[in-house]
Amino acid sequence: MREVRALLDLMRENKTRAQEMAALCASVLRLASHHLTILDPEVGEEELIKAVAAEVAKLPALSRSV
């Protein structure tokens, strides 16, 4: 859980760089969502799931094709 929160914090702190690497950031967040129990919609932490979804939504549409 701390790792995911740290990743989200880093993305927020380095917004410009995260936008430049949008496809990579989106890919990392999607992989985390698929492989981490804490991000599982059925048993995960709702607040963290929403935070990850919000960050993915902020990334440019280009990254969604990855």
Jmol script that loads the backbone (N, CA, C; Angstrom):
load data "model"
ATOM      1  N   MET A   1       0.823  -1.184   0.000  1.00  0.00           N
ATOM      2  CA  MET A   1       0.000   0.000   0.000  1.00  0.00           C
ATOM      3  C   MET A   1       0.872   1.255   0.000  1.00  0.00           C
ATOM      4  N   ARG A   2       1.898   1.283   0.828  1.00  0.00           N
ATOM      5  CA  ARG A   2       2.777   2.459   0.873  1.00  0.00           C
ATOM      6  C   ARG A   2       3.421   2.717  -0.477  1.00  0.00           C
ATOM      7  N   GLU A   3       3.766   1.639  -1.170  1.00  0.00           N
ATOM      8  CA  GLU A   3       4.439   1.790  -2.455  1.00  0.00           C
ATOM      9  C   GLU A   3       3.534   2.455  -3.477  1.00  0.00           C
ATOM     10  N   VAL A   4       2.266   2.052  -3.498  1.00  0.00           N
ATOM     11  CA  VAL A   4       1.322   2.646  -4.453  1.00  0.00           C
ATOM     12  C   VAL A   4       1.101   4.114  -4.104  1.00  0.00           C
ATOM     13  N   ARG A   5       0.933   4.405  -2.829  1.00  0.00           N
ATOM     14  CA  ARG A   5       0.762   5.802  -2.412  1.00  0.00           C
ATOM     15  C   ARG A   5       2.006   6.624  -2.759  1.00  0.00           C
ATOM     16  N   ALA A   6       3.173   6.050  -2.571  1.00  0.00           N
ATOM     17  CA  ALA A   6       4.420   6.749  -2.904  1.00  0.00           C
ATOM     18  C   ALA A   6       4.498   7.020  -4.402  1.00  0.00           C
ATOM     19  N   LEU A   7       4.096   6.050  -5.205  1.00  0.00           N
ATOM     20  CA  LEU A   7       4.083   6.241  -6.658  1.00  0.00           C
ATOM     21  C   LEU A   7       3.141   7.375  -7.040  1.00  0.00           C
ATOM     22  N   LEU A   8       1.946   7.395  -6.471  1.00  0.00           N
ATOM     23  CA  LEU A   8       0.990   8.464  -6.758  1.00  0.00           C
ATOM     24  C   LEU A   8       1.542   9.816  -6.323  1.00  0.00           C
ATOM     25  N   ASP A   9       2.181   9.875  -5.163  1.00  0.00           N
ATOM     26  CA  ASP A   9       2.784  11.120  -4.687  1.00  0.00           C
ATOM     27  C   ASP A   9       3.869  11.603  -5.636  1.00  0.00           C
ATOM     28  N   LEU A  10       4.705  10.691  -6.087  1.00  0.00           N
ATOM     29  CA  LEU A  10       5.767  11.057  -7.029  1.00  0.00           C
ATOM     30  C   LEU A  10       5.190  11.583  -8.339  1.00  0.00           C
ATOM     31  N   MET A  11       4.132  10.949  -8.810  1.00  0.00           N
ATOM     32  CA  MET A  11       3.505  11.412 -10.045  1.00  0.00           C
ATOM     33  C   MET A  11       2.949  12.818  -9.870  1.00  0.00           C
ATOM     34  N   ARG A  12       2.354  13.095  -8.726  1.00  0.00           N
ATOM     35  CA  ARG A  12       1.791  14.427  -8.463  1.00  0.00           C
ATOM     36  C   ARG A  12       2.898  15.465  -8.328  1.00  0.00           C
ATOM     37  N   GLU A  13       3.966  15.117  -7.633  1.00  0.00           N
ATOM     38  CA  GLU A  13       5.074  16.041  -7.425  1.00  0.00           C
ATOM     39  C   GLU A  13       5.813  16.337  -8.725  1.00  0.00           C
ATOM     40  N   ASN A  14       5.843  15.385  -9.616  1.00  0.00           N
ATOM     41  CA  ASN A  14       6.564  15.517 -10.882  1.00  0.00           C
ATOM     42  C   ASN A  14       5.581  15.479 -12.042  1.00  0.00           C
ATOM     43  N   LYS A  15       4.537  16.283 -11.931  1.00  0.00           N
ATOM     44  CA  LYS A  15       3.433  16.250 -12.888  1.00  0.00           C
ATOM     45  C   LYS A  15       3.899  16.401 -14.339  1.00  0.00           C
ATOM     46  N   THR A  16       4.795  17.350 -14.593  1.00  0.00           N
ATOM     47  CA  THR A  16       5.257  17.579 -15.956  1.00  0.00           C
ATOM     48  C   THR A  16       5.948  16.343 -16.512  1.00  0.00           C
ATOM     49  N   ARG A  17       6.839  15.779 -15.736  1.00  0.00           N
ATOM     50  CA  ARG A  17       7.570  14.586 -16.186  1.00  0.00           C
ATOM     51  C   ARG A  17       6.618  13.405 -16.351  1.00  0.00           C
ATOM     52  N   ALA A  18       5.662  13.270 -15.434  1.00  0.00           N
ATOM     53  CA  ALA A  18       4.691  12.181 -15.537  1.00  0.00           C
ATOM     54  C   ALA A  18       3.873  12.323 -16.809  1.00  0.00           C
ATOM     55  N   GLN A  19       3.526  13.548 -17.170  1.00  0.00           N
ATOM     56  CA  GLN A  19       2.767  13.773 -18.405  1.00  0.00           C
ATOM     57  C   GLN A  19       3.605  13.396 -19.632  1.00  0.00           C
ATOM     58  N   GLU A  20       4.912  13.703 -19.570  1.00  0.00           N
ATOM     59  CA  GLU A  20       5.804  13.351 -20.676  1.00  0.00           C
ATOM     60  C   GLU A  20       5.906  11.833 -20.830  1.00  0.00           C
ATOM     61  N   MET A  21       5.798  11.118 -19.715  1.00  0.00           N
ATOM     62  CA  MET A  21       5.907   9.659 -19.735  1.00  0.00           C
ATOM     63  C   MET A  21       4.540   9.026 -19.464  1.00  0.00           C
ATOM     64  N   ALA A  22       3.500   9.631 -19.978  1.00  0.00           N
ATOM     65  CA  ALA A  22       2.134   9.228 -19.666  1.00  0.00           C
ATOM     66  C   ALA A  22       1.866   7.756 -19.954  1.00  0.00           C
ATOM     67  N   ALA A  23       2.327   7.274 -21.077  1.00  0.00           N
ATOM     68  CA  ALA A  23       2.064   5.877 -21.432  1.00  0.00           C
ATOM     69  C   ALA A  23       2.711   4.929 -20.431  1.00  0.00           C
ATOM     70  N   LEU A  24       3.928   5.232 -20.033  1.00  0.00           N
ATOM     71  CA  LEU A  24       4.626   4.395 -19.054  1.00  0.00           C
ATOM     72  C   LEU A  24       3.931   4.447 -17.697  1.00  0.00           C
ATOM     73  N   CYS A  25       3.564   5.647 -17.248  1.00  0.00           N
ATOM     74  CA  CYS A  25       2.876   5.784 -15.959  1.00  0.00           C
ATOM     75  C   CYS A  25       1.550   5.035 -15.964  1.00  0.00           C
ATOM     76  N   ALA A  26       0.794   5.183 -17.039  1.00  0.00           N
ATOM     77  CA  ALA A  26      -0.496   4.495 -17.131  1.00  0.00           C
ATOM     78  C   ALA A  26      -0.298   2.988 -17.127  1.00  0.00           C
ATOM     79  N   SER A  27       0.723   2.531 -17.813  1.00  0.00           N
ATOM     80  CA  SER A  27       1.006   1.099 -17.867  1.00  0.00           C
ATOM     81  C   SER A  27       1.356   0.555 -16.482  1.00  0.00           C
ATOM     82  N   VAL A  28       2.189   1.281 -15.749  1.00  0.00           N
ATOM     83  CA  VAL A  28       2.571   0.856 -14.398  1.00  0.00           C
ATOM     84  C   VAL A  28       1.343   0.795 -13.497  1.00  0.00           C
ATOM     85  N   LEU A  29       0.492   1.819 -13.566  1.00  0.00           N
ATOM     86  CA  LEU A  29      -0.710   1.841 -12.724  1.00  0.00           C
ATOM     87  C   LEU A  29      -1.684   0.719 -13.104  1.00  0.00           C
ATOM     88  N   ARG A  30      -1.809   0.438 -14.393  1.00  0.00           N
ATOM     89  CA  ARG A  30      -2.700  -0.653 -14.815  1.00  0.00           C
ATOM     90  C   ARG A  30      -2.159  -2.014 -14.361  1.00  0.00           C
ATOM     91  N   LEU A  31      -0.863  -2.213 -14.500  1.00  0.00           N
ATOM     92  CA  LEU A  31      -0.266  -3.463 -14.027  1.00  0.00           C
ATOM     93  C   LEU A  31      -0.460  -3.626 -12.525  1.00  0.00           C
ATOM     94  N   ALA A  32      -0.256  -2.549 -11.790  1.00  0.00           N
ATOM     95  CA  ALA A  32      -0.462  -2.601 -10.343  1.00  0.00           C
ATOM     96  C   ALA A  32      -1.912  -2.960 -10.028  1.00  0.00           C
ATOM     97  N   SER A  33      -2.829  -2.382 -10.760  1.00  0.00           N
ATOM     98  CA  SER A  33      -4.251  -2.656 -10.528  1.00  0.00           C
ATOM     99  C   SER A  33      -4.605  -4.112 -10.774  1.00  0.00           C
ATOM    100  N   HIS A  34      -3.921  -4.739 -11.705  1.00  0.00           N
ATOM    101  CA  HIS A  34      -4.210  -6.133 -12.034  1.00  0.00           C
ATOM    102  C   HIS A  34      -3.515  -7.124 -11.098  1.00  0.00           C
ATOM    103  N   HIS A  35      -2.401  -6.711 -10.503  1.00  0.00           N
ATOM    104  CA  HIS A  35      -1.583  -7.666  -9.754  1.00  0.00           C
ATOM    105  C   HIS A  35      -1.511  -7.439  -8.248  1.00  0.00           C
ATOM    106  N   LEU A  36      -2.034  -6.336  -7.763  1.00  0.00           N
ATOM    107  CA  LEU A  36      -1.978  -6.063  -6.328  1.00  0.00           C
ATOM    108  C   LEU A  36      -3.363  -6.233  -5.701  1.00  0.00           C
ATOM    109  N   THR A  37      -3.440  -7.072  -4.702  1.00  0.00           N
ATOM    110  CA  THR A  37      -4.715  -7.325  -4.028  1.00  0.00           C
ATOM    111  C   THR A  37      -5.328  -6.037  -3.489  1.00  0.00           C
ATOM    112  N   ILE A  38      -4.485  -5.126  -3.013  1.00  0.00           N
ATOM    113  CA  ILE A  38      -5.000  -3.898  -2.424  1.00  0.00           C
ATOM    114  C   ILE A  38      -5.740  -3.034  -3.447  1.00  0.00           C
ATOM    115  N   LEU A  39      -5.500  -3.282  -4.730  1.00  0.00           N
ATOM    116  CA  LEU A  39      -6.190  -2.539  -5.783  1.00  0.00           C
ATOM    117  C   LEU A  39      -7.288  -3.361  -6.448  1.00  0.00           C
ATOM    118  N   ASP A  40      -7.573  -4.525  -5.913  1.00  0.00           N
ATOM    119  CA  ASP A  40      -8.648  -5.373  -6.427  1.00  0.00           C
ATOM    120  C   ASP A  40      -9.985  -4.741  -6.043  1.00  0.00           C
ATOM    121  N   PRO A  41     -10.858  -4.468  -7.011  1.00  0.00           N
ATOM    122  CA  PRO A  41     -12.137  -3.812  -6.714  1.00  0.00           C
ATOM    123  C   PRO A  41     -13.010  -4.563  -5.702  1.00  0.00           C
ATOM    124  N   GLU A  42     -12.863  -5.853  -5.605  1.00  0.00           N
ATOM    125  CA  GLU A  42     -13.703  -6.632  -4.696  1.00  0.00           C
ATOM    126  C   GLU A  42     -13.175  -6.664  -3.267  1.00  0.00           C
ATOM    127  N   VAL A  43     -11.868  -6.656  -3.089  1.00  0.00           N
ATOM    128  CA  VAL A  43     -11.308  -6.786  -1.744  1.00  0.00           C
ATOM    129  C   VAL A  43     -10.298  -5.695  -1.390  1.00  0.00           C
ATOM    130  N   GLY A  44     -10.022  -4.807  -2.322  1.00  0.00           N
ATOM    131  CA  GLY A  44      -9.005  -3.792  -2.110  1.00  0.00           C
ATOM    132  C   GLY A  44      -9.475  -2.604  -1.307  1.00  0.00           C
ATOM    133  N   GLU A  45      -8.570  -1.647  -1.165  1.00  0.00           N
ATOM    134  CA  GLU A  45      -8.858  -0.426  -0.415  1.00  0.00           C
ATOM    135  C   GLU A  45      -9.499   0.599  -1.349  1.00  0.00           C
ATOM    136  N   GLU A  46     -10.750   0.905  -1.092  1.00  0.00           N
ATOM    137  CA  GLU A  46     -11.541   1.761  -1.988  1.00  0.00           C
ATOM    138  C   GLU A  46     -10.880   3.117  -2.248  1.00  0.00           C
ATOM    139  N   GLU A  47     -10.355   3.743  -1.212  1.00  0.00           N
ATOM    140  CA  GLU A  47      -9.728   5.056  -1.368  1.00  0.00           C
ATOM    141  C   GLU A  47      -8.529   5.001  -2.309  1.00  0.00           C
ATOM    142  N   LEU A  48      -7.722   3.970  -2.164  1.00  0.00           N
ATOM    143  CA  LEU A  48      -6.540   3.816  -3.002  1.00  0.00           C
ATOM    144  C   LEU A  48      -6.929   3.492  -4.442  1.00  0.00           C
ATOM    145  N   ILE A  49      -7.940   2.658  -4.612  1.00  0.00           N
ATOM    146  CA  ILE A  49      -8.425   2.319  -5.955  1.00  0.00           C
ATOM    147  C   ILE A  49      -8.890   3.589  -6.668  1.00  0.00           C
ATOM    148  N   LYS A  50      -9.630   4.422  -5.969  1.00  0.00           N
ATOM    149  CA  LYS A  50     -10.121   5.675  -6.555  1.00  0.00           C
ATOM    150  C   LYS A  50      -8.963   6.613  -6.882  1.00  0.00           C
ATOM    151  N   ALA A  51      -7.952   6.652  -6.030  1.00  0.00           N
ATOM    152  CA  ALA A  51      -6.793   7.519  -6.268  1.00  0.00           C
ATOM    153  C   ALA A  51      -6.037   7.088  -7.521  1.00  0.00           C
ATOM    154  N   VAL A  52      -5.858   5.787  -7.694  1.00  0.00           N
ATOM    155  CA  VAL A  52      -5.178   5.268  -8.889  1.00  0.00           C
ATOM    156  C   VAL A  52      -6.008   5.590 -10.134  1.00  0.00           C
ATOM    157  N   ALA A  53      -7.306   5.358 -10.070  1.00  0.00           N
ATOM    158  CA  ALA A  53      -8.177   5.643 -11.217  1.00  0.00           C
ATOM    159  C   ALA A  53      -8.143   7.128 -11.574  1.00  0.00           C
ATOM    160  N   ALA A  54      -8.116   7.985 -10.570  1.00  0.00           N
ATOM    161  CA  ALA A  54      -8.071   9.429 -10.821  1.00  0.00           C
ATOM    162  C   ALA A  54      -6.774   9.830 -11.513  1.00  0.00           C
ATOM    163  N   GLU A  55      -5.660   9.249 -11.084  1.00  0.00           N
ATOM    164  CA  GLU A  55      -4.377   9.572 -11.717  1.00  0.00           C
ATOM    165  C   GLU A  55      -4.327   9.075 -13.158  1.00  0.00           C
ATOM    166  N   VAL A  56      -4.840   7.894 -13.408  1.00  0.00           N
ATOM    167  CA  VAL A  56      -4.872   7.371 -14.781  1.00  0.00           C
ATOM    168  C   VAL A  56      -5.728   8.277 -15.657  1.00  0.00           C
ATOM    169  N   ALA A  57      -6.845   8.749 -15.117  1.00  0.00           N
ATOM    170  CA  ALA A  57      -7.740   9.617 -15.879  1.00  0.00           C
ATOM    171  C   ALA A  57      -7.092  10.951 -16.234  1.00  0.00           C
ATOM    172  N   LYS A  58      -6.132  11.403 -15.431  1.00  0.00           N
ATOM    173  CA  LYS A  58      -5.450  12.675 -15.680  1.00  0.00           C
ATOM    174  C   LYS A  58      -4.430  12.585 -16.810  1.00  0.00           C
ATOM    175  N   LEU A  59      -3.996  11.371 -17.098  1.00  0.00           N
ATOM    176  CA  LEU A  59      -2.968  11.196 -18.131  1.00  0.00           C
ATOM    177  C   LEU A  59      -3.585  11.425 -19.509  1.00  0.00           C
ATOM    178  N   PRO A  60      -2.803  11.923 -20.454  1.00  0.00           N
ATOM    179  CA  PRO A  60      -3.321  12.188 -21.800  1.00  0.00           C
ATOM    180  C   PRO A  60      -3.942  10.954 -22.452  1.00  0.00           C
ATOM    181  N   ALA A  61      -4.887  11.192 -23.322  1.00  0.00           N
ATOM    182  CA  ALA A  61      -5.594  10.111 -24.016  1.00  0.00           C
ATOM    183  C   ALA A  61      -4.633   9.188 -24.748  1.00  0.00           C
ATOM    184  N   LEU A  62      -3.505   9.690 -25.182  1.00  0.00           N
ATOM    185  CA  LEU A  62      -2.509   8.885 -25.889  1.00  0.00           C
ATOM    186  C   LEU A  62      -2.110   7.673 -25.085  1.00  0.00           C
ATOM    187  N   SER A  63      -1.984   7.826 -23.772  1.00  0.00           N
ATOM    188  CA  SER A  63      -1.531   6.721 -22.933  1.00  0.00           C
ATOM    189  C   SER A  63      -2.564   5.613 -22.822  1.00  0.00           C
ATOM    190  N   ARG A  64      -3.813   5.910 -23.080  1.00  0.00           N
ATOM    191  CA  ARG A  64      -4.860   4.908 -22.948  1.00  0.00           C
ATOM    192  C   ARG A  64      -4.798   3.851 -24.036  1.00  0.00           C
ATOM    193  N   SER A  65      -4.055   4.107 -25.089  1.00  0.00           N
ATOM    194  CA  SER A  65      -3.953   3.141 -26.169  1.00  0.00           C
ATOM    195  C   SER A  65      -2.889   2.089 -25.888  1.00  0.00           C
ATOM    196  N   VAL A  66      -2.139   2.265 -24.816  1.00  0.00           N
ATOM    197  CA  VAL A  66      -1.054   1.325 -24.466  1.00  0.00           C
ATOM    198  C   VAL A  66      -1.620   0.082 -23.828  1.00  0.00           C
TER     199      VAL A  66
END
end "model"
wireframe off; spacefill off
backbone 0.3
color backbone group
